[in-house]
Structure formats: structure tokens, C-alpha cells
Amino acid sequence: MTPALDIIIVNYNTADDLDACLAALHASPPAALGRITVVDNASTDDSASRVATRWSSVRLIRLDRNVGFGAANNVALRQDGAPLVLLLNSDTAAPPGAIDTLVDRLLATGAVAAGPRLIDGDGRPEISFGAMLSPATELLQQCRGRLARSDARWARGYVARLVSAERDVDWVSGACLLLRRDAAREAGLFDERYFMYEEDVDLCAALRQRGGRILFTPRAAIVHRRGASVAHTGRPVSDLYDRSHLAFYEKHQPGWAPLLRFWLAVRGRRIR
């Protein structure tokens, strides 16, 4: 029997995207769906009121301030619920059967976390997995990201091959992240020093340190319209990224952290 699955969606000022995400889930719910929870990060649009009035079966948690992605997910993850939890961005849409396939692959492989192939609205894949961050792997990831956005036939062919193989990886994107709840709790949940960015890589690292496997599977595909929440934070994306990036290096690659801080300062981006 398939274990029950809860879905957690963190929202900040993405009313239309959140509506579309919830509509897709209600149109084709996962077979073992337990509860859908929306954690609202003190939105100033009508996101929360729409959930309350249009989606009565969805549990709504209203926070009194925007605490960031990881901390908001932690609020729901700490509560009792189903043994499996899917963290889903509000700017995603799950086609029929995609979440069930993702669950099946996590259970079949014994992984503690799994991520699907993420595609944009035009069907172009993201590079939504990778190796543990270091200067070398970041350079590789940036190159792959540019190729994913390229229209060159050879680049699109390379990316298609890259995302076509199921494999164990160091991390998968938090835009659609399936977790075993107990494993996530034992790993300490999300490190809340990251407001946005790198928290998914950090959590996957904690899971792997405890012997857990992280699975990327292209057998499930989820549509991801990137950047909806970031666009409404009221803070520069570069500032959010730089702070999380530096915090990650200070925690995991402390020898490189001073060089990163110097490089940011040279570029006029001082982090205090």
C-alpha cells in the first residue's frame, strides 16, 4: 500500500500562480493524497483570501511576516502528517500522474528525497539537479544552465540527454522536492539562515550525511514557471542569492568563503 502524501506550498504574493497550481492538483490529485497545506508568507495580495474562499479543503497557515522559503516549509514539516511530503512551488503545475510516478520511484529505489524533471511552459527542461556546490561544480552548473537556455540544436540535444537518465545526485531542486518526513526531521529540516536559494542543496547534503539517497527521475515531469515568488519579494534577486551563497560556503566550504566575500566586494556587492 502506498504511504499517504502531504503537499506543502509556500506562497508569497503569487495569487494567480497559486490558483493554477491548486487547480491542477484538484483536477488530478495524487492517489494517496493526505492534505494540501499552503503556508502564506504574509502576502500583501489576495493570495490567502483566495485560498480560504476558493479551496476550502486546503489547510491555510498564515504567517505574520515573510520568513523565507525554508523557514515557511519548516512550519508545516514540523507538524504531524503523512510519512511522505511533497514541497511544491506555487509557480508549478503537476500534470496527471506525475506526482504518483515521483512517489513510485522514491519508494522503488529507497531514496529519502526525489525530484522530477522540471520543464518550463514551452517544454524546455531545467537543470534541476547537480553535484555538491564547489567552485568547480558551480562553473559546470552555470555552463549547463546556459546550454539549457540555448536554441542551438547541439545544446538542446546535450541537455535532453542529460535530463533523460534517472540517477542518484547530490541535490535536487526545492521547486518540487519529495521527502520522507521522518528523514527530513532527523536531518534538521531546512537551515533557516537561508532566506531563499541554496536551502535545497543544504538539506540534501544533510540527508546524504545520514546515509540517504537523493534521486533525480525524468519519469515524472512537472511544469515550472520560474521566479514568481522572487519577483514579488521587494528585494533584489542578486542580494538574496549572494547572502545565501555566502552562507552556504561559510558552512560547507569555509576555505573558499573569504575569496567569495572578496569577489562580491570587488563587484560592489558587500554582504554584512
N, C-alpha and C positions, 0 to 999 in steps of 0.2 A: 504494500500500500504506500502510495506517495505521501510523504510528510506534508503537513499544511504549510502554506506560504503566505507571509505578510508582505505587503508592499508599502514602502515609505517614500514619500515625495516631499522634498524640501522646496518651498516656494518663496520667492521674493519678487513681487510686482510683475508676475507673468500670467495675468488672468486669462488671456486668450489661449496661450500655450497650455496652461494647466487644464482649462476646459477640454481642449483637444486630447490631451493625454488621458484624462479621466474618461472621456467618451470612448476612446479606443479600448481601454481596459474593461469598461462596462459592456461594450459591444461583443467582445470576445474574451471573457475572463479566463484566467488560468484554471485548470481543472481542480486544483487543491487550494484555491484561494481562501485565505482566512479573513484578513482585514486589510483595508487600504487606509493608510494614515497620511494626512497632509500636515506637515509642520510648517506653519507660516511664520516667516522671519520679520514680523511687524511690517507687513506690506502697507503701502500708502495708497494702493489702488483698491479695486473691489474684489481682489482675489479671494480673500477669506469669506466675504459675504456671499460670493457666488457658490463656493463650496457648501456653505451652510444651507443655502436655499435650493440649489440645483442637485446636489449629490448627498442626499440625506443618509445614505449608507456609509459614507466616508467619515472616519473619525478626524476631526479637526483640532489640532493643537495650535493655539495662538500664543506666540512668544511676544514679550513686551519690548523687545529690541532685536535688531539683526545681529545674531551671534555668529553667523558664518555657516558654511555648508556642513563641516564635520560636527560642530557642536550641536547643530539642529538635528542632524541624524542621530546623534547620541541620545538626545532626549527620548526619542521613540525606541531606540535599540535597548535602552536600559529597562523599558517596561516589559512585562511578561507578554508572551505572544507565541506565534508559531515557531517551530525549530528552524525554518528557512526564512530568510528575509531578502527581498529584492529592493535595493536602493535605486530609485529611478528619477532621473532629472525631469523637471516639468516640461522641458522642451524636447521630449521624446514621444514616439508613438510606437506601440507594440503591435505588429501585425498578428493575425490569428495564429495561434500555435507556437509563436516564437518563445514566449516565456516558458511554456511547458517543455519545449525542446531544451532550453537552457537548464532547467531543473533536472531533466532526464540525464543530461551529460554530466552535471555535477555529481549526481548520485552514482552514475555508472562508473565514474573514474575515481571516486573517493576524494575529490578535491574539497577544500574548505571554502573556496571562493571561485567564481567563474564569471567571465564576461563574454558577451556575444560579439559578433561583427557589427560595428556601427556604420551606418551609411547615412549620407545626407539626403535631402529631399529629391535630388536627381539620381540617387542610387550610387553615388561615388563613395567608396569606403574611406573611413578614417583609419589611422594607425593608432588603435586604441589599446595597445599593449606594448610591453617593452622590457628591457633589462634594467636592473637596479641603476639608479642615477649615478653617474660619474661624469667628469668632463668628456671622456671618450664616448660613452653611451649617449650622452645628450647631443653631441655632434651628430652621431648616427641617426638619432631620433629626429633631429631637425632636418636632416637631409631627406629622410623618408617622408616627413611631413610635406616638404616642398614637392616631392615627386607625387604625392597623393593629390596635390592641387594642380599638377601639371596637365596640360592637354596633349602632351607628346605621347604617341602610341606606345613607344618602348617603356615610358614611365608608367603608364596606366597598366601595361602588361606586367611589369615588375610588381606593382602594388597588388594587382589582382592575385598573383601567385603568393605574395607574402601573406595575405589575409585569407588564403584558401585552406591552410593547414591547421588542424587542431593541434595544440601543443601546450606543454607546461611553460609558464612565463614567470617573470619576477613580479609583474603587476598588470592589472587591467584597469580600464577607466572607471571612475566612480559615476559616470553618467548612467551606467546600467551595470550594477555590481550585485551579484547574487552571493549571499553569505550564509554560512551556518551560524545561527545566532550565538550558540554557546562558544564556538571558536572565536568569534569576534569579541565577545565579552572577556574571554580568557586572555586575549591579546591586548586588552585595554581599550578597545573601541578606537575612535578617531582621536588623534592628538589635537587638542583644541587650540594649540598655538598657531595652527594654520587656519586663517580665516577662509581662504579659498585658494585652491591649487596645491598640489603635492600631497594632500592628505590621503588620497587613494594609494599612492605609491608607498607612503609611510605605513599605512595599515597593512597592506600586502606584505611589506617587509616584516612586520611584527608577526603576522600569521606564518610566514615562512620560517622565522626564527624558532617557532614552536613546532616545526616539522610539517606544516600544512602545505598542500599543493595549490597553486593558483593556475586555473585553466582558462585558456582562450579557446573558444569554439566558434567557428564560422557556420556551424549547422543552424545556429539561431542568428537572426538579423533583426536589429532594432533601428528605426529611423531616429536620427538625432539632428535637430535643428539647433546648431551650436550657438551659445553665447547669450541666450535670452536673459538669464538672471544677471550676468555680468553687465549687460547693457544698462541695467537699472540700479546698480549699486550706488551710483553717485560718486564713485571713486575711480581714478584711472586704473585701467587693467594692468598697466605696467607696474604700478605701485603694489597692487595686490599680489601679482606674480613675484615681484622682486622680494617682498617680505617673506613669502612662503618659501621661495627658492633658497634664500639665505638661511632661514630657519632649518630647512632640510639638511643643508650642507653642514651647519653647525652641529646637528645631531648625528648625522651618518658619515660625513666626510670632513671632520673638523680640520684636517690638514689643509684642505682646499678653501675653507671658509674665508680666511683673511685675503686670499687672492681674489675671490669673488667679490668681497666687500670693496677692495681696491678698484676692481674693474667697474663696478657700479658707480663708484665715486668719480672715476675718470669720465664716465658718461653722464655725469651730473645727476646721478640717482643715488643719493645718500640715504641709507637706512639707519634709523636710530631705534 
